[in-house]
């Protein structure tokens, strides 16, 4: 059953090593320090406008859970923290709550406890018929369409028929009146896919790259034979590379996520051009302790982000997007192979 699988996922993410063995690539990206920042730290504005709502910090708690009774308390704590700190929050795949009404409250608890927050719903690409109910369930501000071919091929009960994804997503975009986000689940999005997604009407892309939670790893713990999952544990595009690829190939908003763990990494992603960042696993682990711990993590993130902004002389997020970056190492090598000029980031004035 879907509900049982959701519980297994939660337990594995809480208790097992499920992160990629390779990094996000953000260690190859350096913001350029200024000794004359000419800003007052106390006046730095980290707020952004996203999907019609103003967030106090460019942060979204990425889709984590829903669909099992045990996930209700987690979503409740995450939602309370989201409302209290005025950031955004996504929920896990809503299919379980749509097809099993007794599980609906594991999702609706989010809007109940975050009535004013930016809430992002979640369905899979083949689930066109679920879109209206997913939106109605949470009065969502945006709807994420999750793309998870890697997870499906490793998952014991995975759906490995990926034909028709493009037409399905196009149909969802055509038949809904709220922003649609295409969202990977840990393997990143490349420039060609990004161009297709923009062309068929997607309003934003959440890249969810390699460097954080590996869903191949999660499913490896559930599989009878772990060999395939171990082999593809680190499959995908690193978060730093994927972020640049999507930004270089589209004009729609980009959410950078996948292994981002602090405000400094977020500052780098935003300086590349991302609208905001998503984080999941750290908030899941804090949610087991209580919403106050989640709020502490959010406030720590914002303090780290503001510190980076102070050190580059950015008084707001739009100014941060104009600050110089130096891209080195393997990240630069990969981007150069893709004919992306990494020097232009260092030439900003």
C-alpha positions in Angstrom: 0.0 0.0 0.0 1.0 3.6 -0.7 0.5 4.5 3.0 2.9 1.8 4.2 5.5 2.9 1.7 5.3 6.5 3.0 5.9 5.3 6.5 8.9 3.2 5.4 10.3 6.3 3.6 10.0 8.4 6.7 11.7 5.8 8.9 14.5 5.3 6.4 15.1 9.0 5.9 15.2 9.5 9.7 17.4 6.6 10.6 19.6 5.6 7.6 22.4 7.0 5.5 20.5 8.1 2.5 22.6 11.0 1.2 24.6 11.1 -2.0 28.3 10.2 -1.7 29.1 13.2 -3.9 28.6 16.8 -3.1 26.3 19.5 -4.5 29.2 21.3 -6.3 28.6 24.5 -4.4 32.0 24.1 -2.8 33.4 25.0 -6.3 31.5 28.3 -6.3 32.9 31.3 -4.3 31.2 34.6 -3.7 33.7 37.5 -3.9 34.4 39.2 -0.6 34.2 42.9 -0.3 36.0 44.9 2.4 33.7 47.9 1.8 30.2 46.4 1.9 28.5 49.8 2.5 25.4 48.1 4.0 24.0 47.9 7.5 23.4 44.3 8.5 20.3 45.2 10.5 18.8 46.7 7.4 19.4 43.8 5.0 16.1 42.6 3.4 15.9 38.9 2.7 12.3 39.0 1.6 11.1 37.9 -1.9 7.9 37.8 -3.9 7.0 34.3 -5.1 3.8 33.1 -6.7 1.9 36.1 -5.4 3.1 35.9 -1.8 5.8 37.7 0.1 8.2 35.5 2.0 10.4 36.8 4.7 13.3 34.6 3.5 14.0 32.9 0.1 13.4 29.5 1.6 10.9 26.7 1.0 10.6 23.5 3.1 10.7 21.1 0.2 8.2 18.3 -0.2 8.7 15.8 2.6 5.7 13.7 3.5 1.9 13.0 3.8 -0.2 9.9 3.2 0.4 8.0 6.4 -1.1 8.7 9.9 2.4 9.1 11.3 3.1 12.0 8.8 0.3 14.1 10.2 2.2 15.3 13.2 5.3 16.0 11.1 3.4 18.1 8.6 1.7 19.9 11.5 5.0 20.9 13.1 6.5 21.9 9.7 3.4 24.0 8.9 3.4 25.8 12.3 7.1 26.7 11.7 6.3 27.8 8.2 3.5 30.1 9.3 5.5 31.6 12.2 8.6 32.4 10.1 6.7 33.3 6.9 8.5 31.1 4.4 7.1 28.5 1.9 6.3 24.8 2.3 5.7 21.9 -0.1 3.9 18.7 0.7 4.6 15.1 -0.4 2.7 13.4 -3.2 -1.0 13.9 -2.5 -2.1 10.8 -4.4 -2.5 8.9 -1.1 -4.8 11.6 0.3 -6.8 11.8 -2.9 -7.4 8.0 -3.3 -7.8 7.3 0.4 -10.0 9.9 2.1 -9.0 8.7 5.6 -5.5 10.0 4.9 -6.6 13.4 3.6 -6.0 15.1 7.0 -2.3 14.2 6.8 -2.2 16.9 4.1 -4.9 19.3 5.1 -3.2 19.7 8.5 -0.7 21.9 6.6 -3.2 24.5 5.5 -5.0 24.3 8.8 -1.8 25.4 10.6 -0.4 27.7 7.9 -3.4 29.6 6.7 -1.4 32.5 5.3 1.8 30.7 4.0 2.9 29.8 0.5 1.8 26.2 0.2 2.9 24.0 -2.8 0.9 20.9 -3.6 2.3 17.8 -5.2 1.3 15.2 -7.7 3.1 12.9 -10.2 3.4 13.6 -13.9 1.0 10.8 -14.9 -1.6 11.9 -12.4 -3.4 14.6 -14.5 -6.8 13.7 -13.1 -5.6 14.4 -9.5 -4.6 18.0 -10.1 -8.0 19.7 -9.3 -8.4 17.7 -6.1 -4.8 18.3 -5.1 -5.3 22.1 -5.5 -8.6 22.1 -3.7 -7.4 20.0 -0.8 -4.9 22.6 0.4 -6.0 25.7 -1.5 -2.5 25.6 -2.9 -0.7 28.6 -4.1 1.2 26.5 -6.6 1.3 22.8 -7.7 4.5 20.8 -8.1 4.6 18.0 -10.6 7.3 15.6 -9.3 9.6 13.8 -11.7 11.2 10.7 -10.3 12.3 8.2 -12.9 15.3 7.2 -10.9 13.3 6.4 -7.8 10.7 4.5 -9.9 13.3 2.2 -11.5 14.9 1.3 -8.2 11.6 1.1 -6.2 10.4 -2.5 -5.9 6.9 -1.5 -6.9 7.9 1.4 -9.2 6.1 2.5 -12.3 8.7 2.3 -15.2 6.4 3.4 -18.0 7.5 7.0 -18.5 5.8 7.5 -21.9 3.5 10.5 -22.1 5.1 12.6 -19.3 5.4 15.6 -21.5 1.8 15.5 -22.7 0.6 14.9 -19.2 2.4 17.9 -17.8 1.2 20.0 -20.7 -2.4 19.0 -19.9 -1.9 20.0 -16.3 -0.5 23.3 -17.2 -3.3 24.0 -19.7 -6.1 23.1 -17.3 -5.0 24.8 -14.0 -5.1 28.4 -13.1 -2.3 28.4 -10.5 1.5 28.2 -11.1 2.8 24.8 -12.0 6.3 23.8 -10.9 8.2 20.9 -12.4 10.2 19.3 -9.6 12.8 16.6 -9.7 13.4 14.4 -6.7 17.2 14.3 -6.3 18.7 13.7 -9.8 18.6 17.2 -11.2 17.3 18.7 -14.4 19.4 19.3 -17.5 19.1 22.1 -20.0 17.2 20.2 -22.7 14.6 19.0 -20.3 14.3 22.5 -18.9 13.6 23.9 -22.4 10.9 21.4 -23.0 9.3 22.1 -19.6 9.3 25.8 -20.3 7.8 25.3 -23.7 4.9 23.2 -22.5 3.9 25.8 -20.0 5.6 25.1 -16.7 5.9 28.3 -14.6 8.9 27.4 -12.5 11.5 24.6 -12.1 12.7 23.1 -8.8 15.9 21.3 -9.9 16.4 19.0 -6.9 19.9 18.0 -7.9 22.5 15.5 -6.6 24.2 16.3 -3.3 21.5 15.7 -0.8 19.0 12.9 -0.4 19.3 10.1 -2.9 16.0 8.4 -3.5 17.9 5.6 -5.2 19.5 5.1 -1.7 16.1 5.2 0.0 14.7 2.6 -2.3 17.8 0.5 -1.9 16.9 -0.1 1.7 13.5 -1.4 0.6 14.7 -3.6 -2.2 15.4 -7.3 -1.8 18.5 -7.0 -3.9 20.4 -3.7 -3.2 22.8 -4.1 -6.1 21.0 -1.8 -8.6 20.3 0.9 -6.0 23.9 0.9 -4.9 25.1 1.2 -8.5 22.9 4.2 -9.2 23.1 5.7 -5.7 24.8 8.9 -7.0 23.1 9.1 -10.5 22.2 12.5 -11.7 23.3 16.1 -12.1 24.8 18.0 -9.2 22.8 20.8 -7.8 25.2 23.5 -8.7 25.5 22.3 -12.4 21.8 21.7 -12.7 21.0 25.2 -11.3 23.3 26.8 -13.9 22.0 24.6 -16.7 18.4 25.5 -16.0 19.1 29.2 -15.5 21.1 29.4 -18.7 18.4 27.7 -20.8 15.1 29.1 -19.5 13.6 32.4 -18.4 11.2 31.0 -15.8 11.9 31.1 -12.0 14.3 28.5 -10.6 14.2 26.9 -7.2 17.6 25.5 -6.3 17.5 22.5 -4.1 19.2 19.2 -3.4 21.7 19.1 -0.6 21.6 22.8 0.3 22.2 22.8 4.0 22.9 26.4 5.0 22.4 30.1 4.2 25.9 30.4 2.6 25.1 27.8 0.0 21.7 29.5 -0.5 23.5 32.8 -1.2 25.6 31.1 -3.9 22.5 29.6 -5.5 20.7 33.0 -5.5 23.7 34.8 -6.8 23.7 32.4 -9.7 20.1 33.6 -10.4 17.8 31.3 -8.4 14.6 32.8 -6.9 14.9 30.8 -3.8 16.1 27.5 -2.4 14.5 24.4 -1.0 15.6 22.2 1.9 14.0 19.0 3.2 16.0 16.5 5.2 17.3 18.9 7.9 13.7 20.0 8.6 12.4 16.5 8.7 14.9 15.6 11.5 14.1 18.8 13.4 10.3 18.2 13.0 10.6 15.1 15.2 11.8 17.4 18.0 9.1 20.0 17.6 8.2 23.1 15.6 10.4 25.3 17.8 13.4 23.4 16.6 12.3 23.8 13.0 11.9 27.6 13.5 15.4 27.7 15.1 16.8 26.1 11.9 15.0 28.5 9.7 16.2 31.5 11.7 19.8 30.2 11.6 19.5 29.8 7.8 18.4 33.4 7.5 21.2 34.7 9.7 23.7 32.8 7.6 22.2 34.2 4.4 22.3 37.7 5.8 25.9 37.3 6.9 26.9 36.3 3.3 24.9 39.2 1.9 26.7 41.6 4.3 30.1 40.3 3.2 29.4 40.8 -0.5 27.6 44.2 0.1 24.1 43.2 -0.9 21.2 44.9 0.9 18.5 42.8 -0.7 18.0 39.6 -2.7 18.0 41.4 -6.1 21.4 43.0 -5.3 22.7 39.5 -4.3 21.8 38.2 -7.7 24.2 40.8 -9.2 27.2 39.9 -7.1 30.3 38.3 -8.5 31.0 34.6 -8.4 34.1 32.5 -9.2 33.4 29.0 -10.4 36.2 26.5 -10.1 37.0 22.8 -10.1 34.8 20.0 -11.4 31.7 22.3 -11.6 33.5 24.6 -14.0 34.8 21.7 -16.0 31.4 20.3 -16.5 29.8 23.7 -17.3 32.6 24.5 -19.8 32.0 21.2 -21.5 28.4 22.3 -21.9 29.6 25.5 -23.6 28.5 27.6 -20.6 30.8 30.6 -20.1 31.6 30.5 -16.4 33.9 33.6 -16.5 30.9 36.0 -17.0 29.9 35.5 -13.4 33.3 36.7 -12.3 33.1 39.7 -14.7 30.1 41.2 -13.1 30.6 44.8 -12.1 
